Amino acid sequence: MKTEHPLSQLKSFIPEGSFDLLLQYIQNYHIHLTISRARKTVLGDYRHASHQKNHRISVNGNLNKFEFLITLLHEIAHLLTYTQFGNTVESHGREWKRNYSALLVDFIRLKIFPQEIELALQRTLINPSATANGETALLKTLRKYDEDKHPDTCMIHQLSVGSSFQTKDGRVFRILEKKRTRYRCEEVKTKNIYSFSEIYEVLPVKK
């Protein structure tokens, strides 16, 4: 489900000091922006203008202000790339990376991000990932600023091999081993093996 918000209400979703510059892009490119409820597979989405309709961007409304803005810039970079090249280039090719990096630079200059997020974004500028979820180091930093985060939850990478954790649906797993940015885990009840991203948020289970 998506909810439309007046542009004035957009301020409540983004960091203080970012609205005026963001508004320029929204108005100049006639962006139809909607706030979506949490989606498991995507943080944001872009659909180019067609049949006299405006460019459409949606962003998950459950993101913290910094992650919301960065996700929105990711999608605006798609818009800029489509406007310049249509469908003649790869969706996350060098043209998109160039536009996304330029957007990040413009907003970093506003000094609206905490220092640790700014440093993570500086590293992202070197080679932006095709998906926000692919920016593991950046997301590790961003998730620290989630306001509605349960005080006892953590990301899997904060647990040691052999530890147990509970997922949001109540299932309990034990960490068997780490493989690069993913963890191989066994569900305690079924003994089935699953792979989890290191930034997956879980509730530690005390022994």
DAPEQUI-V377141 format. One record per backbone hydrogen bond with DSSP energy under -1.0 kcal/mol. NH is the residue of the N-H (numbers start at 1). CO is the residue of the C=O. E is the energy in kcal/mol with one decimal. If there is no record, write none. Layout:
BEGIN
nh=NH co=CO e=E
nh=NH co=CO e=E
END
This chain:
BEGIN
nh=3 co=35 e=-3.0
nh=9 co=6 e=-1.5
nh=10 co=7 e=-1.0
nh=12 co=9 e=-1.5
nh=13 co=10 e=-2.0
nh=18 co=15 e=-1.7
nh=22 co=18 e=-1.9
nh=23 co=19 e=-2.9
nh=24 co=20 e=-1.3
nh=25 co=21 e=-1.2
nh=26 co=22 e=-2.1
nh=27 co=23 e=-2.6
nh=28 co=24 e=-2.7
nh=29 co=25 e=-2.0
nh=31 co=26 e=-2.5
nh=32 co=55 e=-3.8
nh=34 co=57 e=-2.4
nh=35 co=3 e=-2.5
nh=36 co=59 e=-2.5
nh=37 co=1 e=-1.9
nh=45 co=58 e=-2.4
nh=47 co=56 e=-2.9
nh=53 co=50 e=-1.9
nh=56 co=47 e=-2.9
nh=57 co=32 e=-2.3
nh=58 co=45 e=-2.4
nh=59 co=34 e=-1.8
nh=60 co=43 e=-2.9
nh=61 co=36 e=-4.1
nh=68 co=64 e=-2.8
nh=69 co=65 e=-2.0
nh=70 co=66 e=-2.2
nh=71 co=67 e=-2.4
nh=72 co=68 e=-2.4
nh=73 co=69 e=-2.4
nh=74 co=70 e=-2.0
nh=75 co=71 e=-1.8
nh=76 co=72 e=-2.5
nh=77 co=73 e=-2.2
nh=79 co=75 e=-1.8
nh=80 co=76 e=-2.7
nh=81 co=77 e=-2.2
nh=82 co=78 e=-2.6
nh=83 co=79 e=-2.8
nh=84 co=80 e=-1.8
nh=85 co=81 e=-2.7
nh=86 co=82 e=-2.7
nh=88 co=85 e=-1.7
nh=93 co=90 e=-1.6
nh=97 co=93 e=-2.4
nh=98 co=94 e=-2.2
nh=99 co=95 e=-2.0
nh=100 co=96 e=-3.0
nh=101 co=97 e=-2.5
nh=102 co=98 e=-2.0
nh=103 co=99 e=-2.1
nh=104 co=100 e=-2.4
nh=105 co=101 e=-2.4
nh=106 co=102 e=-2.0
nh=107 co=103 e=-2.0
nh=108 co=104 e=-2.7
nh=109 co=105 e=-1.9
nh=111 co=108 e=-1.9
nh=118 co=114 e=-2.5
nh=119 co=115 e=-2.4
nh=120 co=116 e=-1.7
nh=121 co=117 e=-2.5
nh=122 co=118 e=-2.0
nh=123 co=119 e=-1.5
nh=124 co=120 e=-1.6
nh=125 co=121 e=-1.9
nh=134 co=131 e=-1.3
nh=135 co=132 e=-1.5
nh=136 co=134 e=-1.8
nh=139 co=135 e=-3.0
nh=140 co=136 e=-2.3
nh=141 co=137 e=-1.3
nh=142 co=138 e=-2.7
nh=143 co=139 e=-2.6
nh=144 co=141 e=-1.1
nh=145 co=142 e=-2.2
nh=146 co=143 e=-1.3
nh=153 co=150 e=-1.6
nh=154 co=202 e=-2.4
nh=156 co=200 e=-1.8
nh=157 co=198 e=-2.2
nh=158 co=155 e=-2.4
nh=159 co=156 e=-2.4
nh=162 co=175 e=-1.8
nh=163 co=160 e=-2.2
nh=165 co=173 e=-2.3
nh=166 co=203 e=-2.9
nh=167 co=171 e=-2.4
nh=170 co=167 e=-2.2
nh=173 co=165 e=-2.9
nh=174 co=186 e=-2.3
nh=175 co=163 e=-2.8
nh=176 co=184 e=-2.9
nh=177 co=184 e=-1.5
nh=179 co=182 e=-3.6
nh=182 co=179 e=-2.5
nh=183 co=196 e=-3.0
nh=184 co=177 e=-2.8
nh=185 co=194 e=-3.4
nh=186 co=174 e=-2.6
nh=187 co=192 e=-3.0
nh=188 co=172 e=-2.4
nh=191 co=187 e=-2.5
nh=194 co=185 e=-3.2
nh=196 co=183 e=-2.5
nh=198 co=181 e=-2.3
nh=200 co=197 e=-1.8
nh=202 co=154 e=-3.2
nh=203 co=166 e=-2.6
nh=205 co=164 e=-2.5
END
